[in-house]
Amino acid sequence: MLRNANGSMQCAADGLAWSPQATRCGLFSAVAGLCEGEGLDGVEVPAYVLLWFDPAPPALRFTAAQRPAGLIGWWLAATPRGS
C-alpha cells in the first residue's frame, strides 16, 4: 500500500496514547470518536474515516464515542524513503 515509503500499521486501543515513529501518520477509524494529541485540539472523527497528519505529531490518542464492542481503528505510520 506504500510507494517509496516505509510504514507500519497497528490496532488502536481505546483511550491509549500512541507515538508514531514516522514523519507522517494517520488514523483509520472503525467507530466514531475523538482524536486528541500534542498541539492538536480534539477532532471529532466519524466512523470509517481516514485522518492524516503531515507532519506527524509526537503523540495521539483516539477515544471511541460509545463503549466499543471490538476494534476501534488502526494507526498508520509512514516515512518517505530517503528522509
C-alpha positions in Angstrom: 0.0 0.0 0.0 3.0 2.3 0.3 5.1 3.5 -2.6 8.5 4.9 -1.9 8.0 4.9 1.8 8.5 2.7 4.9 5.5 2.2 7.0 3.6 0.3 9.7 0.1 -0.2 10.9 -1.3 -1.2 14.4 -4.6 -1.5 16.1 -5.7 1.5 18.0 -6.7 0.9 21.7 -9.5 3.0 23.1 -8.1 6.0 25.0 -4.5 4.9 25.0 -1.7 7.2 23.7 0.2 6.2 20.5 3.6 7.7 19.5 4.2 7.4 15.8 7.8 6.6 14.9 7.4 8.2 11.5 7.3 11.6 9.8 3.6 11.1 8.7 0.8 9.3 10.4 -2.9 8.7 10.4 -5.9 7.0 12.0 -8.5 5.0 10.1 -11.5 4.8 12.4 -13.8 1.9 12.6 -16.1 3.8 15.0 -16.9 7.4 15.7 -14.7 9.1 18.4 -12.4 11.9 19.4 -8.7 12.1 18.3 -6.5 14.3 20.5 -2.8 15.0 20.5 0.0 17.2 21.5 -0.6 20.6 19.8 -3.9 19.3 18.4 -7.4 20.4 19.6 -9.7 17.4 19.8 -11.0 16.4 16.4 -14.3 14.5 16.2 -13.9 11.6 13.8 -16.8 9.8 12.1 -16.7 6.0 11.6 -14.8 4.8 8.5 -12.7 8.0 8.0 -9.0 8.5 7.5 -7.5 11.3 9.5 -4.0 12.1 8.2 -1.2 14.2 9.8 1.8 15.6 7.8 3.9 16.1 9.8 3.1 13.6 12.5 2.6 14.9 16.0 4.6 13.4 18.8 1.6 11.5 20.3 -2.1 10.9 19.6 -5.0 9.3 21.4 -8.3 8.1 20.0 -11.3 7.6 22.3 -14.4 5.9 21.0 -17.7 7.9 21.3 -19.5 4.8 22.6 -18.2 1.8 24.5 -16.5 -0.2 21.8 -17.5 -3.8 21.2 -14.3 -4.6 19.4 -11.7 -2.9 17.2 -11.9 0.9 17.1 -9.4 1.6 14.3 -5.9 1.4 13.1 -2.9 3.7 13.5 -0.9 4.2 10.3 2.7 5.5 10.1 4.8 6.3 7.0 8.2 7.9 6.3 9.3 8.5 2.7 12.4 6.7 1.7 15.5 8.9 1.9 14.0 11.1 4.6 
